[in-house]
């Protein structure tokens, strides 16, 4: 694929030398951008704001101390999020507003609520601080419980149709 070439002119401006292939590429990019409707964007933003707020509330509510360095809060949130992804995907699969529900709840809400980045960071910190077995336990517990929660959510979502 050939892209437009940029030619710099001495007065610090530039001009775009358009080739037929670069014009087609720009037209495809415009078509891709126009596929996003404002309603879709707002659904993702609203769901993400709600998911982030709920994630924050969970950390405030669950202020507990244990002698273990294991990140229980992150594990619990990820398992709940995995369950909800499976449940919502199956429960609303044939709903008339499936796309809107998916954008709000799965992409927005659960994308902000679940904490894979926190899981990854906490696992690295556990490893770096010498808690290698706990880091491995965190990886195994999060992965297996997450997969099981998605399957459980899907099963319950299907049975509730």
Secondary structure, DSSP 8 states (H G I E B T S, - for coil): ----EEEE-TTS-EEEE--HHHHHHHHHHHHHHHTS-HHHHHHHHHHHHHHHHHHHHHHHH-----SS---HHHHHHHHHHHHHHHHHHHHTTT-TTHHHHIIIIIIIIIHHHS-HHHHHHHHHHHHHTT-HHHHHHHHHHHHHHHHHHHHHHHHHHHHT-
